[in-house]
Amino acid sequence: MKFSDDHPDHHPRSNAKSSVDSSTGWDRYRSALVNARIEPQFHRWYATHVKRFLACFADTDIADLSADSIRLHFRQLDPGFFGTSWRHLQYIDAVRILASISPDVTWKDEIDWNEERLLVQSVEHDHATLARETDGTRPSEPNFSKELPQSHRMSLLQVSQELRLRDYAIRTEQTYCHWIQRFLLKNHELSIDDLAQPHVRAFLSDLTLSRNVSKSTQNIAVSALVFYFREILKRPLAEIDHFRSQRGPKLPVVLTQNEVVRLFEEMSGVYLAMAQLMYGTGMRIIECIRLRVKDVDFNYKTISVLDSKGGRSRRVPLPNKCEKPLTDQIAHRSKLHEADLKISCGEVFLPSALSRKYPNAATEFAWQYIFPSGRLSVDPRTGITRRHHQHESSLQRAIKSAARRAKIDKQVSSHCLRHSFATHLLEANYDIRTVQELLGHSDVSTTMIYTHVMNRPGMAPIVSPLDA
């Protein structure tokens, strides 16, 4: 299909249908835009995108291009050229529509267009799923408020650096920086040297009395400010513990075995496999989505949960019902990894200094995440384009949606599967120490909470005096 060098800057709605029967390239393209329900005011932008695309392959007919070359082209585009991400997305959409009306183009069906669109929405520098790759000496500057004076921003960078040196979780880094930034914004007129305990007391009092934050939120804010004054400013706070709120243990939400079955009946695909794995092993959601190929041993029927909460590792049994879904998922992951390698995007994040110790391990299949993200993402700290693991929110939404369809009238979350795993094992007369080890609890008292939501094995159920 041929396109002339000139194209209209605007194509009004009244003339859109008249181009349907036209045989020229631009008229066919405009017709495709109309069929795709693209608003007429955007037609000239789509035409501009197509001209740029054709100019990039001026010496090659688009029918002779391959899917790999198109994917590589999308990844090499300069985001700064578009100015905004939505124009970048518009460019990809313009190419997709062009391919759809070109009869000789075969690569249009080989490209996952949704994945290419999602690639534009790069993971933020402090995204919870983005692994930290820094030696602690050169932390990249997060998106701190522009209202903060430079001295306050540098102080926050010190917080980030210190947390990374101590190998704190990235969520802890995010949360601490958030509360410290709120404190600094409230006192932005003061210099760092003038900040003192009365300002902390005023800030925490405002949270407690005016904003009425939850007890857990209040405790997190206290911990962040204690860390800031003790480790960064070297001026430890005194008499601050009375701002910490004590709360009793929260009873877990547990599903019955029948409710678990109903929940799984409303799920399918990779989310069903992940949910079954969480219920069958008691893994936390972050442990599930971070599983790597090497962590599953089908011969010994075990799964290694490494570097979990508190830096602890454990081994859990691989349920028989999870073997087939996991085998299929790993086979799918292998094909996806091969495709990523062809476009030089087959690396995966390696923890600690393994990337330097084993330079080739990042591209080895054994280290790949079993449950990969549906898109590639650009790590802004290293500039490397790679495929990370699934974001936990996608599984959380799938479970909540399935619970609604199954009409389970409980506050169902992904963690309910872990609670249900522990409770059902105790109801089946398993020793509480065994359950503690499978859950990875450091103290058996944490596991004891599940005895409060079950009919204790070996004991007659308690009969209410009302029913006696």
Secondary structure as UniProt FT lines:
FT   HELIX           13..16
FT   HELIX           17..19
FT   TURN            20..21
FT   HELIX           25..35
FT   TURN            36..37
FT   HELIX           40..42
FT   HELIX           43..56
FT   TURN            57..59
FT   HELIX           62..64
FT   HELIX           67..76
FT   HELIX           79..82
FT   HELIX           85..100
FT   TURN            103..104
FT   HELIX           107..109
FT   HELIX           113..120
FT   TURN            125..126
FT   TURN            128..129
FT   TURN            146..147
FT   HELIX           150..165
FT   TURN            166..167
FT   HELIX           170..186
FT   TURN            187..189
FT   HELIX           192..194
FT   HELIX           197..205
FT   HELIX           206..210
FT   HELIX           215..227
FT   HELIX           228..232
FT   HELIX           241..243
FT   HELIX           257..265
FT   HELIX           269..281
FT   HELIX           285..289
FT   HELIX           293..295
FT   STRAND          296..297
FT   TURN            298..301
FT   STRAND          302..305
FT   HELIX           309..311
FT   STRAND          314..317
FT   HELIX           320..342
FT   TURN            343..344
FT   TURN            352..353
FT   HELIX           354..357
FT   TURN            359..360
FT   HELIX           361..363
FT   HELIX           365..367
FT   STRAND          377..378
FT   TURN            380..382
FT   STRAND          385..386
FT   HELIX           392..405
FT   TURN            406..407
FT   HELIX           415..427
FT   TURN            428..429
FT   HELIX           432..439
FT   HELIX           444..447
FT   HELIX           448..453
FT   TURN            457..458
FT   TURN            465..467
//
